[in-house]
């Protein structure tokens, strides 16, 4: 096992040979979906109809079957799609061919491809990337590569970008129990980019930092979606002697470091296991697991997980793994042992998904009792150097489970199986599927190639937004606090700030604070901040710079503008014309007089009261400091 | 170098490949004005432009590089794709019925055709067993490729050849016949075979797919399994079309060959029985027969094959403002028969009358069908209809226009005596004309209506 996460240093990871890369999926902010004209970004739990489909593996263009595809086929899932008539048409149902690729999405994707300094292709070819889990009704995702081999600066080095793809988003899973998986189709077909980095990151923290950097970069365009599920990360992890493992669909960047750390630890553990097995003389070709039907022995068991489900159609099988003694309890992740790898496979591929779905002889937990174990050991010809795994379910599923257990055991002798793993909330991962390879790609015969001409590239090149790291440096020079800079880079408000500063002579912190803290405050209060735009802010700050209004009036006017549906921004600016000093004096004098009757107040208290009353009357129409001076004269 | 080395390349792209001494399937490094790219050169689709070279990147994606951006190309290897559907010997089981599968085209199992960028079918029993192993649980399958054409290219030559092939197999004693066919004109072929193959003792099942079999979501495997099961086990000794009932993977419907029509350009559940109900449904769970008035399976080997066909027959789809020159053109070109798809109960406009009269006088057989598809021709209701009948146009009851076309070609192939033709045309032989239209023979539910929406929400679509 590795040292705990908190104690690991960059040197420790270097010793492990940790390499990590990212695949970032980012939804684009388009009105419509990528290959049909359904609205994008409209989510609903409601559905009007359902369809049922199955998936079969097909051959790749080069004549191979993809490993993931075959695995998914073994699961024999019935896939159910929920259809909402507002968000889905016959295209998403796979009952109509695609329409032309959404040009709005292509423009945004090209913009990001240029920001990543990718080598752009001259002609887009739409490919079909197989997904047999059913998450896309066609069984494949339509996807296309815009460019390869780009880079982003990271500290004093560069992180390489493998490619940027433009693709359609998949369904949202509703449930997956036994042999039935249910999907909601509203998200299906929304435009998405996939940015793939080289495995250039060396510590778990770096992975999170690069993820953040790419997020900032895509957001610099102001044309990507935000919010839950709009950005999803896949993290690729390997260590020296290990293999590339893909951790799929990480929803939040802060959980990345722990996931990477735990995966590195898991790979180290699996290498240790292989070492042990090899010392025992096991090789993939001399490993001979055997399975036995032990249904009759355990029919009367009092062990609840079996007792609760046993009926006439159930079978209970025991797999004997020669020379595996102790291996199943070898720790692999925090709180988890190697046995979990078997349980995961049985759950995902054999669809036996009530946990526990297996028990094993290395475990010290009380399960079927020692008498039953003894009986089973006799019939399975058990030797002390062996391990036993018992699993249960209906006949077909148990057969699949036994085969998967044997496959996973053999893989342990070979090393680390290439897998896609699911990120769990505690920072560990679980098996999701076999890692797919290039064999799952197939050209889309429904759509012709699309040429990307020079003129178009030049036009987009001419309109690129400021890169986040350039903007960061600029804000740093201006003296803006780090936290504020982070916020501005991740929102589209950095652009507004730049416009304000370009056009108006004003100290940067004033608009910067309004565009971050104040805006957040307003949003929390429930004000319709969407009503504000760049021009409105320009108008108000401009009025301030030209001394048409006082500093205090800026926020007040904007608040009033959001609350009031009728007044124009110019009318509001006019309304908050500063009062002449004489007018302020008059009001201060009048207020001060009325307070004299209460004699026992001290000076400060009196000032506070008068000031409060005066400001109440003239708030936003005079500078507070100046008012205070006037008020003091009359106390 | 052979032309295979530059498959599909023309113009600038071809010159570029030749200049740099690289060919299709070369593993190359390419220097371009847009940067460096590495991958395998793929053949180019003939319908695509001549300015781009197609590269398969290491990650499996394809991209195009404009020839005029390429500075240099270097061959570092050569990797020719070996596309093969895994072929396994189809197991023989003496207890299972013998089924013959004829291929005419379509995509039961298929692979990519680089020349056109489309898919071409694979077909041998071994290939089929490799991709649809379930077939071996049903029958002993034999296959024979009759044609390899897209269904729009099926014509009299193929219809006649298929009918004759069916006859030969029945005489050899097969339990049933499956015909793989593109879906676009499947109903034309189904109708014509219903006339050309008379008195079959076994099922003749036409099948295809709406999603090609190179897609994981394809309906091809289910359709083929169900069609084979129908051929091997069902009691229906007729030409039927076996295609998806609902769009969900639930069951196939068995439609009578003369009453079926493709009704949607892309839906899986595109085939519908028109003006009647299907004969049965079939799934892995078995058959559910909806009616009993079909021709039942027999265990003899007697069949009548009559492949007569007159090719000079046309369908005229009437539209308002149609000019008589359309009909004149058919007369001038020596057409022997015309099927009109008329409006409503079977009408055309007055300006056509002289042309129709001229056609009749020239001895052309003219039959009226309805473009509404559902319902009968009834030319007595309006004067227009009576006038048109006066001109010699014969109402063809509720024969579908495409079916009437096939039958008229078949009838005129047998005789030029118009009285005899009329007798053949109006005597139903394979359900092409029915005596009555049941109330549930016409069901196009309208979306949006609350009770329809409720039905859809409760049942598989």
Interface residues (C-beta under 8 A of the other chain):
Chain A: X48 X49 X50 X51 X52 X53 X54 X55 X56 X57 X58 X59 X60 X61 X62 X63 X65 X69 X83 X90 X93 X94 X95 X96 X97 X118 X119 X120 X121 X122 X123 X124 X125 X127 X128 X129 X130 X132 X137 X138 X139 X140 X143 X144 X145 X147 X148 X149 X162 X163 X165 X437 X438 X439 X440 X441 X442 X443 X445 X448 X449 X451
Chain B: X32 X34 X35 X36 X37 X47 X48 X49 X51 X52 X54 X56 X57 X58 X59 X60 X61 X62 X63 X64 X65 X66 X69 X81 X82 X83 X84 X85 X86 X111 X112 X117 X118 X119 X131 X210 X211 X212 X213 X214 X215 X216 X217 X218 X221 X222 X246 X247 X248 X249 X250 X264 X265 X266 X267 X268 X453 X456 X457 X460 X461
